[in-house]
Amino acid sequence: MAEILITFVFIAGYTAIAFEHKIQINKVASALIAGVLSWVILIFFSTLKDVVSEMMIKHLGDIAAVLFFLLSAMTIKTLQYEKSIILFISSNDFFHCFMLP
């Protein structure tokens, strides 16, 4: 029963991501909702609560590492944009810094 519900949640989440512009829901929100619902279904329908708890702790650590990386990358990108570093790199002045006299 849980497998069928999780499969349905996955397909619904994937469809929501695919039709992001038509349904006006951000793909991140759709993915988070689908992920949370999948874990909730797995926890409620599982007979081995200890195994599910260990799995959840392991996966939450992996997810936290990815989110930390993405937030760091987005922060660096925002700082680069605000300080116009990208414009400097794409200009000719950047390449003249490396030219030999």
PALO-470159 format. One record per residue (C-alpha): x, y, z; residue number from 1. Coordinates in steps of 0.001 Angstrom, whole numbers, plus 524288, in hexadecimal, padded with zeros to 5 digits. Example, Ala and Ser with C-alpha at 12.3 -4.5 7.8 and 13.67 -1.06 7.14 Angstrom:
PALO-470159
{east 8300C&north 7EE6C&up 81E78&i 1} .
{east 83566&north 7FBDC&up 81BE4&i 2} .
//
This chain:
PALO-470159
{east 80000&north 80000&up 80000&i 1} .
{east 80ADA&north 8097E&up 8039C&i 2} .
{east 8121B&north 806BF&up 7F6F3&i 3} .
{east 8061F&north 80A55&up 7EEE7&i 4} .
{east 803F6&north 816F8&up 7F67B&i 5} .
{east 81245&north 81AE9&up 7F593&i 6} .
{east 8122D&north 81800&up 7E6F8&i 7} .
{east 80608&north 82068&up 7E566&i 8} .
{east 80C4A&north 82B83&up 7ED24&i 9} .
{east 8189B&north 82A76&up 7E4D1&i 10} .
{east 810EE&north 82AFC&up 7D813&i 11} .
{east 808AD&north 83658&up 7DD08&i 12} .
{east 814DE&north 83DC0&up 7E162&i 13} .
{east 81BDB&north 83B1B&up 7D495&i 14} .
{east 80FF0&north 83FB3&up 7CD0B&i 15} .
{east 80F1C&north 84C00&up 7D55E&i 16} .
{east 81D71&north 84ED2&up 7D269&i 17} .
{east 81B4C&north 84C98&up 7C3E3&i 18} .
{east 80F9A&north 855B9&up 7C369&i 19} .
{east 8156C&north 8601E&up 7CC4A&i 20} .
{east 811B4&north 86B85&up 7C38E&i 21} .
{east 803B8&north 86727&up 7C164&i 22} .
{east 80059&north 8645D&up 7CF90&i 23} .
{east 8085B&north 86FFC&up 7D4C8&i 24} .
{east 80EF4&north 867FC&up 7DF7E&i 25} .
{east 81DA5&north 8689A&up 7E0E2&i 26} .
{east 824AA&north 85BD7&up 7DDDE&i 27} .
{east 82C07&north 85C80&up 7EAC3&i 28} .
{east 81F38&north 85D0B&up 7F241&i 29} .
{east 819D0&north 851AF&up 7EA6B&i 30} .
{east 825FB&north 8498D&up 7ECDF&i 31} .
{east 8260D&north 84C9A&up 7FB72&i 32} .
{east 817AF&north 8494A&up 7FCEE&i 33} .
{east 8196F&north 83C85&up 7F581&i 34} .
{east 82552&north 838F3&up 7FDA1&i 35} .
{east 81ED0&north 83BF5&up 80A90&i 36} .
{east 81284&north 8348D&up 806CC&i 37} .
{east 81AA0&north 828D4&up 8029E&i 38} .
{east 821BE&north 82864&up 80FAF&i 39} .
{east 814FA&north 82A1C&up 81734&i 40} .
{east 80EAE&north 81EE9&up 80FC6&i 41} .
{east 81AA1&north 81662&up 811EB&i 42} .
{east 81AA3&north 81930&up 8208C&i 43} .
{east 80C1B&north 81700&up 82296&i 44} .
{east 80B4F&north 80A5D&up 81ACD&i 45} .
{east 81828&north 80474&up 81F50&i 46} .
{east 818B8&north 7F945&up 828F1&i 47} .
{east 82733&north 7FB79&up 82BBE&i 48} .
{east 82755&north 80919&up 831B8&i 49} .
{east 8359A&north 807FA&up 83615&i 50} .
{east 83A79&north 804F2&up 82861&i 51} .
{east 832AE&north 8103D&up 822AF&i 52} .
{east 8381B&north 8196B&up 82D20&i 53} .
{east 84618&north 815A0&up 829BF&i 54} .
{east 8435E&north 8173C&up 81B3A&i 55} .
{east 83D5C&north 82488&up 81D94&i 56} .
{east 848E5&north 82951&up 825AD&i 57} .
{east 85278&north 824F8&up 81B2F&i 58} .
{east 84ACE&north 82B3E&up 81027&i 59} .
{east 8486C&north 837D8&up 817B2&i 60} .
{east 85721&north 8391D&up 8195E&i 61} .
{east 8592A&north 8375C&up 80ABC&i 62} .
{east 84E70&north 8411A&up 8079E&i 63} .
{east 85410&north 84AF4&up 81143&i 64} .
{east 86161&north 849F7&up 80AB9&i 65} .
{east 85B81&north 84C76&up 7FD4C&i 66} .
{east 85365&north 857E6&up 80241&i 67} .
{east 85F4C&north 85DCA&up 808F3&i 68} .
{east 866F4&north 85CC8&up 7FC3A&i 69} .
{east 85BF0&north 862D8&up 7F441&i 70} .
{east 859E1&north 86E10&up 7FDC3&i 71} .
{east 8687F&north 870BA&up 7FDE1&i 72} .
{east 8692B&north 8709F&up 7EF0C&i 73} .
{east 85D63&north 87994&up 7EDF8&i 74} .
{east 86358&north 88303&up 7F7D0&i 75} .
{east 87026&north 88389&up 7F055&i 76} .
{east 868DB&north 88590&up 7E388&i 77} .
{east 860CB&north 89096&up 7E972&i 78} .
{east 86CE7&north 89749&up 7EEB9&i 79} .
{east 87382&north 89607&up 7E183&i 80} .
{east 867BC&north 89C17&up 7DADB&i 81} .
{east 8668F&north 8A72D&up 7E49F&i 82} .
{east 874FA&north 8AA7E&up 7E3C8&i 83} .
{east 874F4&north 8A968&up 7D4E3&i 84} .
{east 87FC1&north 89F48&up 7D4FD&i 85} .
{east 87934&north 89829&up 7C9C6&i 86} .
{east 87978&north 8A471&up 7C172&i 87} .
{east 887EE&north 8A653&up 7C471&i 88} .
{east 88B31&north 89845&up 7C0C2&i 89} .
{east 8838F&north 89933&up 7B408&i 90} .
{east 88A00&north 8A617&up 7B05D&i 91} .
{east 896E3&north 8A789&up 7A93A&i 92} .
{east 89D57&north 8AD7E&up 7B542&i 93} .
{east 89D7F&north 8A047&up 7BBE3&i 94} .
{east 8A4FD&north 899D0&up 7B0E1&i 95} .
{east 8AEC4&north 8A4FC&up 7B02F&i 96} .
{east 8B2AD&north 8A1E0&up 7BE2B&i 97} .
{east 8B888&north 8950E&up 7B977&i 98} .
{east 8BF80&north 89A53&up 7AD7A&i 99} .
{east 8CE20&north 89A82&up 7ADC5&i 100} .
{east 8D44F&north 8A7D7&up 7AB26&i 101} .
//
